[in-house]
């Protein structure tokens, strides 16, 4: 007996519905096979789709004989377009897209001739997205977008979409929104939009987990090989963040050739003052070539929201590490961080700056010795921390 989607939706058990569909399909239930055929086509799992088609044909199911001519035409059309294609993933993804159109047309034609027929297209309504992702998770397979090398890089995504993607990308805490962003950005990425390629590449590189009825449902498994074409295209288009993400993906491959290419992208991003790339190069040369490391550190410290690097730069100036010793500059940097940071428990910059500033004032490093001011600053900081703690624990 074909399981009813509404029953499982009420129970919030989407995976249970899919399990029941597969069980009934295995026992020879044609309507369950029809639904699985529809879901497999919607997520471009063409191997699964052909398997369901074969099973339905052996059962002489009139539905599959009605929709197959449209699907068969899609296969012939694709073969004419691509000719001999050695890229299995590209072929599969493109055929999946054509199958979607073909199945929807065939489905509607069948429905006209069979008024009592309940089309899979109408069963799920706006829940089809949930079913698509649940199907991928259920069968343990994933689909990945591909980008044609012949597609020109061009900005085609609306600015408001780009601003939204970047606001969440930069926060790095958007697990609840990543799935929506991925589906939203993917069409633009495949058209060659650099910002969309960065976002899609980033999500491909790290994967997507989200929550439906069960926690931590894997929507997309991390795959550097599929991520890199998008990330590299975005980096080559001049996006600083893409340079870093490309380098990170190349480093994760742990291959000598990939690592060498990764450093080229790090240097490319550093030229555009990307913080991650500058931080990476600073760490690479620290202790090996302090003069070169100092240059990257100074550029990091010159940017906004880099208090920790300003304090590190002060230490280097104080000791003359990688540069000429300049205690006055060290004092100015520490004083700047103290005046412009907060007593937030999530940022230790103010506490660190107070410790350094009080030492400088007591010992006269870069300034006239002033033990009283050092004591006042220390007491002020303790009061600020107490006020912050009181506010957070009310």
N, C-alpha and C positions, 0 to 999 in steps of 0.2 A: 504494500500500500504506500502510495507516494506521501512522504511527510509534508505537513503544512508548515510553511515558513512562519506564519503568524503565531502558531503555537510556540515555536522556539524563540521567537522574538519577545513574546510575553515573558518567557522564562529567562531571557537574556543569555541564551545559550546558542550562539551562532555556530560554534564548532560542533555542537551536538547535532544541529540541523545538517551540516555537511556530512557528518558521520552517518546519519540516518539515510541521507541521499545515496551515499556510496554503498551502504548495505543493501538498500532496495534495488539499486542499479545492478549490483552483482547477482541479485536473485531474479533479474529479468524484467524489472519494472521500467517500461518505456518512458513514461512521463518523468521519472527521476533521471534517466539518461539524457532526456531532452534538456532538463535544467542544468545538468553538469556540462553538456555540450555548450550551452549558452554561457555559463560562467567561465569555462576554459577559453572560449573565444574572446570574452571581454577582457581577459588578462593576457591575451596573446600566447597562451600555452597551446601552440598549434599541434604538438605531438599528442597531447591529451585529447584535443578536439577531434583529430583524425581517428583516434582509438574509439571515441564515443560514436563517431559517424559509422565506423565499421560495425560496431555492435548493433546499432539501430538498423543498419541495412540487412544484417543477417536475420533480424526480427521482422523484416518487411514492413518497417514502420513508415506510414505514409508521410509523416512530418519530415523525416530526414530526406525522403525522395523529393519533397517540395522545396527544401532549402538547399540541397546539394548542388543543383545546377548553378546557383549564384556563387556558391563557394568554389565550385570547380572553375567557373569563369574567372574568379579572382586569382586562382593558381596560374591559369594560362596567361592572364594579363601580366602577372608579376614575372613569370618566366620570360616573357617577351621584353619586359622593361630591363631586367637585370642580366639576361643571358646566362652565362656561366658565372655563378657567384660562389666564391670559396669562403665567404664570411657567413658562417651559419647563423650567428646571432643577428646580423643585419637582415638576412633573408627571413628568419623567424619573426623578427619584430615587424618588418614591413608586411609580411603575409598576415600577421595577426591583425594589423590595422585594416587591411583589405577584407579580412574575414568578418570583422565587426560590421562593416557596411553591408556586406553580402548577406550576413545572417539576419540583420534587421530588416532588409528588404524582403527576403524570403519569408521571414516570420510574419510580416504584415500581410503578404500575399496569401499565406496559408490561413491566417485569421479571417480574411474576407470570405474564404470558401467554407470555413468551419466556425459558424457563429458561437458555438458553445465552447470553443477552444480557449483555454486560459494561457495566454502567451507568457513565457518567462520574462519578456520585456516589461510586462505590466505587473508581474507578481511582486517584484521587489521595490518598485518606485524609487524614492530617494535613498533607500537603504542599499542600493546596488554597490555603492562604494565600499561599504562595510563588507559585503559579501565578496567583492573582488579581493580585498586584502586578506580576508579570512580564508579564502580559497587558496591563495598563495602560501599562507602559513600552514594550512591543513595538508597540502600535498608536498610541502617541504621544498618548494621551488620558488625562484624569484625571476622577475623580468627586469631588464635594464634598458634604459634608452641608449641609442647610438647616435652618433653625429657623422654626417657625410663630410668627408674632407673637402669636397667641392663647394660646400656651403660657405658663402662669404660671411665674414664677421660684420655684423651690423647691429646697431642699437634699434630695437623694435619694441621693447617692453615699455609700457607706460611708467612714467616717473614715480607715480604713487605706489605702484607694485614694487618697484626697485627699492624705494625707501622702506617699505614694509619688510621686504626680505632682508635687507641689510640691518635693520634695527634688531631683528631676531638673531641673525647670523653673528652679529658682534656681541650679543649678550651670551651666546653659547648655552642658553638654558631653555631652548624652545622645543623640547621634546613633544609637547602637546600640540604644537603647531607645525612641526616639520613635515608631516604627511601632506597637509594642505599646501604648504609652500612648494614641496616637491612636485605635486601634481599641477600646481599653478605655473611654476617656472619651466617645467619640462618642455612644453611646446615652443616657448621662446628660445630655450637653449638649443633645440634642434634646428631653429631658424638661424642660429649663429649669434644670438645676443650675448655679449660678454658677461654682463651682470648675471643673467640667468644661468649661463654656463658655470660661473663660479659657484652659485648656490646649489645647482644640481650636482656639480662635481664634488662639492663639500659633503653633501648628504650621501652621495654614492660612496665616498671614501670612508665615512664613519658609520654608515647604516642608519636605519630609522627604527626606533622602537616606540610604540605608543600604547594606549589603553583603550580597549573596548569593554567587553564583558569580563575579560581576564587581564591581569596586569602584564606588562612587558611582552606584548605580542610583537613578534618580529615582522615588520612590514617590508623591510629591505635589508638584506645582509650587506655588510661592508665589502666593497670590492674595488681595490685600487686600480686594477686593470681597466675597469669601465669608467672610473672616475678621471683617470689621467687625461684622456683625450679632451674632456670638457675643461679641466683645470688648465692644461697647457694652452689651449686656444684662448682662454680668458687671460692667462698670464701674458701671452704673446700680444694680446690686444692692449696691454698696458695697465692691467689692474694690479695694484700692489699686493692686495690680499691674496689674489690668485697665485702670485709668485711664491708666497709662503706656503700656501696649501699644496701647490704642485711639488715644491721641494720636500714637504713633509711626507707626501704620498710616495715620492721617489725614495726617500730615506727608509721608509717602512719596507720597501722591497728587499733591502739588505743585499744589494748586488753592487759590485764595484762600479760598473758602468752607470747604473742608476744613481749611485751616490755622487759620482762626478757631475752628472747632469743636474742633480739636486743643488749642488753648491753654485752652479751657474745661475739657477733661478733665485737662490738666496741673494747673490750679489746683484742680480737684476732688481729684486725687490728693495734691497738696501739703497740702491741709487734713487729710489722713489721714497726713501725714508720710512719704509714699512717697519714698524716697531719689532715685530717678530723676527724679521730678517736681520735687523741691526743687532738684536739681542743674541741671535744665533751666531753671528760673526764675532761679536764681543767674546762670547764663551769659547769660540774656536781658537782665538788668538791670545786670550788671557793666560799669562804664565809662559807663553811661547814667544810672543812678539808683543810686548806690552805697549810699545809705541803705536802699533797698528790697532791694538785693542782699545787704547785710549781714544783714538779717533772715532771709533764706533760708539764708545761709551759717551763721549761728548755730544754726539749727534742724538743719541737716545735721550740724554738729560735735557737737551734743548727743546724737546717736545712737551706737549701738555700731558698732565696726568702721569708723570714719570718721577714722582718724588723719590722713590727708592733708588733710582739711577742717579739722581742729583746728589743724594747722600754718598753713594759709592764714588761719584766723581770728586766730591769733596775730600774723601779719604785719599784718593789718588793724588790730588793737588797737595794735600797736607804732607804726603810722604815723597812727593816728586816721582811717583811711579808712572812711567811712560810719558812723562812730561817734565818741564821745569817746576821745581817746588814753588808753590804760591799759596801761602797760608791765608792771605787776605781773601783770595777767591774761594778758598775752602770755607772760610767763615761766612762769606756772603751767601754761598749756596745753602749752608745749613740754616742760617737765619731765615732765608727765603722759604725753605720747606716748613720751618716752625710756624711762620706767619700764615702760610697758605694751606696747611693740612688741618685735619680735624681729629678729635679724640675717638674716632670710630673704632669699634672692636674688630672691624674688617680691614683696617689699614693701620699698620704699625709705624707708619712714617713719622707721625707726630711724636710718639714716644721715643723713637730712635733719634729724631732731630733734637729733642729736649736733652737727651743724654749727651749727645755730641756738643750741643751749644753750651751746656753748663760746663763741660770740660774745657772747651775753648776759652770761656770767660774766666774760669778759675786759673787756667794756666797761661792766659794771654796769647793764645794761638790765633794769629791773624787779627788781633784786636788788643786794646788796652785791658789789662786784667781788671775784672769787676766781679769779685766774689758775691757782693750783695745782689747784683742783678741775676747772677746764676741761681742764688737761693730763691729769689722772687719767681723766676721762671719755673723752677722745680715745683714750688708750692702751687703756682697757678695751674700747672699741668695736672697735679694731683687732684685739685678741685674740679677741673674739667672732666677728668676720668670718673670722679665720684658722681658728678651730675649726669654724665652719660649712663653710668651703671644704674643710677636711680630711675632714669627715664625708661631704660630697657626692662627693668624688673618690676614696674608698677603693676 
